[in-house]
Amino acid sequence: MTDGGVGELSGGSPPPRRPLLLVDAASLYFRAFYALPKTIVDSHGQPVGAVYGFIDAIAALASFAQPAGIVCCMDADWRPAFRVSLVPSYKAHRAGPDGSEAVPADLAAQVPLVERILAAIGIPTVGVAGFEADDVIASLARRWEGPVDIATGDRDLFQLVDDSRDRRVLFLTRGFRAPQVVDDAYVRARYGIPASRYADFAVLRGDPSDGLPGVPGIGEQTAARLVAEFGSLDGVLAAAHDNATGLAARLRGRILASADYIEAARAVVVTRDDVPVPPTSELMVGLPDPDLASLSAELGVSGPVGRLLEVLASLR
């Protein structure tokens, strides 16, 4: 690994805006863990590739987005009880014997280090008991009055894209290349539906990676067509109950047979924006800890930390 970092997310000129950058932390450190070699180690010989890549990616994202502030949003509860009660299969395949998320040991050991180095740099982290990072992101985005950029590799957060409020997603691509900027036009071009209806589409399609089966026999194209034709999930359900809508009998039958699942999954897929998060005015990037240099050296991440500090200094 050279000191040049994992990437220069420099795809295009910086936007003429100063958004709040909300980072889906788990999405980013999982990607960093699998993208970088285990030969990146700290002063004790322990792997720190996830920490290294995470901080380098934050530096690159901050350089790209030119944010007014950065908040790393954490999964205080990766599989909230309120979602599991609605759809018991939700993330069940990713649970370990004790019910916690099955995470590689080398990565689990690095997550506290990510939080420790962020605190030393002065970047706030927010996690709320009983909720996922997605809910924290949605809640902070609702409370912030200015533009918001959401850095994530999770398409479910496309539902938060809102051109009228200047909310967009910086979708993390493979290899830490420049993020794909996702606005309403992108969602419409990719799926044929507005971003405001992405969650409806996701309910019908399902998501095996999250243990959400969707409606049997309805894939991505059919889900998008139904939402586009009938306007919303409620519109799709109403059409399935109406013989005059022209829906094929087999398709109507599948939707009606899954009506209970659809109602439950809707509350699972839609992010909660009423989470008790701190006031956004209290979540500005602070000054680095005096011991940051020694901590960075100990963890073997002086290079990415230096790059991030340089970007942060340019934004003040």
C-alpha positions, -999 to +999 in steps of 0.1 A: +000+000+000+015+033-010+010+066+008-012+078-020-043+065-004-072+045-017-085+070-042-090+106-051-127+109-053-123+138-077-150+131-103-158+166-115-156+200-099-167+204-063-204+214-062-212+251-054-227+242-021-217+234+015-237+203+026-238+184+058-220+151+049-236+122+066-215+090+064-230+055+067-201+044+087-206+006+086-211+007+049-177+025+046-157+004+070-170-029+056-159-018+021-125-006+034-120-040+052-126-060+020-108-036-003-075-033+014-049-060+023-044-073+057-007-064+054-016-029+066-009-032+103-004-010+134+027-008+156+017-040+172+013-059+140-025-060+141-044-054+109-058-019+105-067-018+068-103-010+076-092+020+097-068+031+071-092+029+042-121+044+062-101+076+071-087+079+036-122+076+021-135+102+045-108+125+033-116+119-003-154+123+003-148+156+022-126+168-007-153+159-032-183+172-013-167+203+004-191+199+034-200+224+061-199+195+085-193+157+087-211+132+109-204+095+109-236+076+116-233+043+134-254+012+138-261+012+175-285-016+167-279-034+135-311-054+137-337-034+156-364-053+174-392-032+159-381-043+124-376-080+134-411-081+150-426-070+117-405-093+094-387-120+115-364-129+086-349-094+086-311-099+085-316-132+103-291-149+080-264-125+092-269-131+129-243-151+149-252-177+176-256-150+202-278-128+180-252-102+172-241-095+137-216-120+124-186-098+116-151-111+107-130-109+139-103-087+122-130-062+113-147-063+147-115-054+164-111-024+141-145-008+146-136+007+181-103+020+165-124+038+138-144+054+165-113+063+186-095+079+157-126+099+146-130+112+181-093+123+181-097+140+147-128+158+160-154+142+137-186+135+156-202+100+155-239+094+163-256+061+171-289+058+188-299+027+208-326+007+191-320+021+157-298+016+126-275+042+110-301+046+082-325+060+108-299+083+123-291+096+088-328+101+079-334+120+112-303+142+109-312+149+072-347+160+083-334+184+109-306+200+089-319+231+070-292+232+044-281+207+017-273+172+027-250+146+011-253+110+022-223+088+016-233+051+015-231+019-004-267+010+005-293+017-022-320+017+004-310+052+012-320+064-023-354+069-007-339+100+011-330+117-022-350+149-025-342+176-050-366+200-034-346+200-002-312+194-018-307+159-004-286+135-025-267+103-021-230+099-028-231+062-037-199+044-030-186+024-059-162-004-061-125+003-055-131+037-038-135+055-071-154+088-074-189+083-059-219+082-081-240+113-074-276+101-070-303+127-074-339+123-085-329+123-122-306+094-116-332+074-098-357+081-126-332+072-153-322+040-135-355+027-122-382+047-140-397+060-107-391+092-086-368+088-056-397+095-033-412+061-044-380+041-041-390+025-008-423+013-024-403-003-052-379-019-027-408-034-007-422-052-038-388-063-052-374-074-018-337-076-008-322-110-001-291-094+015-314-080+042-336-111+045-365-094+028-381-118+003-403-093-015-434-104-034-428-138-050-425-135-088-420-098-088-384-088-097-368-054-102-384-046-136-419-056-126-417-037-093-406-006-110-433-009-137-460-013-111-449+017-090-445+038-121-480+028-134-499+030-102-480+058-085-473+042-051-474+011-030-510+020-020-518+024-056-505-010-065-525-026-036-556-008-047-551-020-083-547-056-072-581-053-055-598-039-086-606-063-114-609-033-138-572-022-136-560-047-163-535-064-140-529-100-150-548-123-128-516-141-117-499-109-108-530-097-089-530-129-070-494-126-060-499-091-047-530-099-028-515-131-013-486-109+000-507-080+013-498-086+049-461-089+041-462-057+020-477-038+049-451-051+074-422-047+050-431-011+043-424-003+079-391-022+078-378-006+045-388+030+052-362+048+073-373+064+106-367+101+107-380+106+143-349+092+161-337+112+191-305+125+176-285+154+190-292+189+176-273+193+143-259+226+156-239+205+181-224+182+155-197+203+139-162+191+133-140+201+163-103+206+167-080+176+168-069+160+200-034+170+210-025+133+211-037+126+176-003+124+160+009+098+185-023+078+182-021+080+144+014+067+145+005+039+169-024+028+146-003+031+115-027+056+098-006+088+099-009+091+061-047+091+058-051+112+089-027+138+075-047+139+043-080+143+062-066+170+084-054+189+053-089+187+037-106+198+070-083+227+073-092+239+038-129+238+048-126+260+078 
